[in-house]
């Protein structure tokens, strides 16, 4: 007698369980300090962007102002060859982590494409909305373009949204502050720090009211995307917006 594994069919009238999607997974999570998104899944989706930026800065790119890690890392390894080798090791480690954690599906087209498409919509509307708010409410001219780089989408979202905004939400809620007030406070503070950081240090830009106000509006938009969608949505929206600015 052979031992065969019998797969039980679903009873008549009961549909089969659908394959989990990004939106379905979000709906099952209770918002934490990082909002509604899955941080681990977001990191999977943004790692290719981070890797492309980290290698791209060696071939004519410009290090983002908020990126102190790349400068410190390059100085620590002491040369281009060692820097590239380190990122090869990181890429291999990333692939092994995907395999061990069974997260290959996160990079599938049916998961990544909706995230990128939604981020593109945010990026296309952000410029027009930001300019409208700054011009109509603050009475400022459009001025020059806001300079950014590929790394801004990754590093600035990791620092100001995942680090600062989510960190403030976690600290404030632990101190007994109302959840909604914690989110609003963290959003406002992270927006202001995000805008101000672009004018600090030797790599900072000269301060102008237009640039600061525009970045406050942009920071608010990215913060809302991060909280209500995910870190990946915010990163890709930021990157695609910077690309559009660079091309226009």
C-alpha positions, 0 to 999 in steps of 0.5 A, a space after each residue: 500500500 502506497 502512502 500518498 499525501 491527499 490534498 483536501 479540496 475546499 468545500 463547495 461555495 467557499 473560495 480558495 484563500 487568496 495569495 497575500 499581497 502588500 495591501 492585504 498584509 498592511 491591512 492585517 497589521 496594527 499600525 506601530 511606530 513605523 506606521 502601516 507599512 511592513 518595514 522588512 518588506 520595504 527594506 527588501 524593495 529599497 536595497 537595490 536602490 541603496 546598492 546602486 547609489 553606493 556604487 554609483 557615487 564612485 563613478 561621477 555621482 554626488 554624495 547626498 548631504 544627509 549621507 554621512 555613512 558613505 563618506 565614513 565607510 569609504 574613508 574606513 576601507 581606504 580605497 575604491 577596490 575595497 569599497 566595491 568588494 565590501 558592497 559585493 559582500 553586502 549584495 551576497 549577504 542580502 541574497 542569502 537573507 532573502 533566501 533564508 527569510 523566504 522573502 523572494 516574493 517581495 521582489 516579484 513583479 506583482 508586489 514591486 510594480 504596484 509600489 513603484 507605480 503608486 510612488 510614481 503618482 506621488 512623485 508626479 503630483 508632489 512638485 505641482 502641489 508643493 509649488 502651489 502651497 509655497 507660492 499661494 500660501 507663502 507668496 514665494 517665487 519658484 526660484 531654482 530647482 531643488 538639488 537632490 540625488 539618487 541617494 536622497 530617496 534612500 538615506 533621507 527617508 531612512 534618517 528622517 522618516 524611519 529614524 526620526 519620525 518613527 523614533 519620535 512616535 515610539 518615544 512619545 507613545 512610551 511617555 504616555 502621549 496620545 497616539 495621534 498627537 505623537 504622530 502629528 508632533 513627529 511629522 512636524 518635527 521631522 519635516 522641520 529637521 529634514 528641511 533644515 538639514 539641507 542647509 547645515 555643514 560644509 555640504 549644505 546649500 545656502 539658506 533661502 525661504 523658498 527652499 526651506 518652505 518647499 522642503 517642509 512641504 515635501 517632507 510632510 508629503 513623504 512623512 504621510 506616505 511613509 506613515 499611511 503606506 510604507 517606507 518603500 513607497 516613501 523611498 521610491 516616491 522620493 527617488 522618482 521625484 528627484 529623477 524628474 527634477 533632474 530631467 527637467 
